[in-house]
Amino acid sequence: MILFRTEAAVERTLELIADWPIAFPVLYEPDIRSAKLARFPYRVEYVVASNVVVVAHAKPQPRYCRRVP
């Protein structure tokens, strides 16, 4: 059941990003933005002009995304 709620939260967040890509704050340079998932300790990190999306846990190792090419 939690998996379905988590999946729904990810899908909703991706819809918000698709509708308003620059509405979320820049978390890291260069222009890596972050959108928090509602009711879960995760966030979606993205670059507006990219086709790569990272879903990251909000607490441990907050800068691991910098290693992603």
CYANA upper distance limits for C-alpha pairs under 8 A (distance plus 0.5 A):
  1 MET  CA      5 ARG  CA      7.03
  2 ILE  CA      6 THR  CA      6.52
  3 LEU  CA      7 GLU  CA      6.51
  4 PHE  CA      8 ALA  CA      6.57
  5 ARG  CA      9 ALA  CA      6.65
  6 THR  CA     10 VAL  CA      6.73
  6 THR  CA     40 PHE  CA      7.76
  7 GLU  CA     11 GLU  CA      6.66
  8 ALA  CA     12 ARG  CA      6.58
  9 ALA  CA     13 THR  CA      6.61
  9 ALA  CA     37 LEU  CA      6.44
  9 ALA  CA     38 ALA  CA      6.80
 10 VAL  CA     14 LEU  CA      6.64
 10 VAL  CA     37 LEU  CA      7.02
 10 VAL  CA     44 VAL  CA      8.32
 11 GLU  CA     15 GLU  CA      6.70
 12 ARG  CA     16 LEU  CA      6.81
 13 THR  CA     17 ILE  CA      6.71
 13 THR  CA     35 ALA  CA      7.56
 13 THR  CA     36 LYS  CA      8.15
 13 THR  CA     37 LEU  CA      6.81
 13 THR  CA     44 VAL  CA      8.11
 14 LEU  CA     18 ALA  CA      6.57
 14 LEU  CA     44 VAL  CA      8.43
 15 GLU  CA     19 ASP  CA      6.67
 16 LEU  CA     20 TRP  CA      6.42
 16 LEU  CA     21 PRO  CA      7.98
 17 ILE  CA     21 PRO  CA      5.08
 17 ILE  CA     22 ILE  CA      8.29
 17 ILE  CA     23 ALA  CA      8.26
 17 ILE  CA     24 PHE  CA      8.38
 17 ILE  CA     35 ALA  CA      8.26
 21 PRO  CA     48 VAL  CA      6.70
 22 ILE  CA     48 VAL  CA      7.77
 24 PHE  CA     33 ARG  CA      6.67
 24 PHE  CA     34 SER  CA      6.63
 24 PHE  CA     35 ALA  CA      6.43
 25 PRO  CA     33 ARG  CA      5.99
 25 PRO  CA     34 SER  CA      6.57
 25 PRO  CA     35 ALA  CA      8.12
 26 VAL  CA     31 ASP  CA      6.12
 26 VAL  CA     32 ILE  CA      6.04
 26 VAL  CA     33 ARG  CA      4.67
 26 VAL  CA     34 SER  CA      6.94
 27 LEU  CA     31 ASP  CA      7.95
 27 LEU  CA     32 ILE  CA      6.24
 27 LEU  CA     33 ARG  CA      5.71
 27 LEU  CA     34 SER  CA      6.36
 28 TYR  CA     32 ILE  CA      5.65
 28 TYR  CA     33 ARG  CA      7.54
 31 ASP  CA     47 VAL  CA      6.64
 31 ASP  CA     48 VAL  CA      8.35
 32 ILE  CA     45 GLU  CA      6.96
 32 ILE  CA     46 TYR  CA      6.03
 32 ILE  CA     47 VAL  CA      5.49
 33 ARG  CA     45 GLU  CA      6.00
 33 ARG  CA     46 TYR  CA      5.79
 33 ARG  CA     47 VAL  CA      6.58
 33 ARG  CA     48 VAL  CA      8.40
 34 SER  CA     43 ARG  CA      6.85
 34 SER  CA     44 VAL  CA      6.13
 34 SER  CA     45 GLU  CA      4.96
 34 SER  CA     46 TYR  CA      6.98
 35 ALA  CA     43 ARG  CA      5.88
 35 ALA  CA     44 VAL  CA      5.69
 35 ALA  CA     45 GLU  CA      7.01
 36 LYS  CA     41 PRO  CA      8.27
 36 LYS  CA     42 TYR  CA      6.66
 36 LYS  CA     43 ARG  CA      4.64
 36 LYS  CA     44 VAL  CA      6.86
 37 LEU  CA     41 PRO  CA      7.53
 37 LEU  CA     42 TYR  CA      6.16
 37 LEU  CA     43 ARG  CA      5.87
 37 LEU  CA     44 VAL  CA      7.83
 41 PRO  CA     57 HIS  CA      6.48
 41 PRO  CA     58 ALA  CA      5.78
 41 PRO  CA     59 LYS  CA      7.85
 42 TYR  CA     55 VAL  CA      7.30
 42 TYR  CA     56 ALA  CA      6.04
 42 TYR  CA     57 HIS  CA      4.84
 42 TYR  CA     58 ALA  CA      5.32
 43 ARG  CA     55 VAL  CA      6.25
 43 ARG  CA     56 ALA  CA      5.94
 43 ARG  CA     57 HIS  CA      6.89
 43 ARG  CA     58 ALA  CA      6.54
 44 VAL  CA     53 VAL  CA      7.40
 44 VAL  CA     54 VAL  CA      6.17
 44 VAL  CA     55 VAL  CA      4.98
 44 VAL  CA     56 ALA  CA      6.76
 45 GLU  CA     53 VAL  CA      6.73
 45 GLU  CA     54 VAL  CA      5.71
 45 GLU  CA     55 VAL  CA      6.79
 45 GLU  CA     56 ALA  CA      7.72
 46 TYR  CA     50 SER  CA      7.87
 46 TYR  CA     52 VAL  CA      7.29
 46 TYR  CA     53 VAL  CA      5.72
 46 TYR  CA     54 VAL  CA      7.00
 47 VAL  CA     51 ASN  CA      8.49
 47 VAL  CA     52 VAL  CA      8.04
 47 VAL  CA     53 VAL  CA      8.30
 54 VAL  CA     65 CYS  CA      8.13
 57 HIS  CA     62 PRO  CA      8.28
 58 ALA  CA     62 PRO  CA      7.13
 64 TYR  CA     68 VAL  CA      8.18
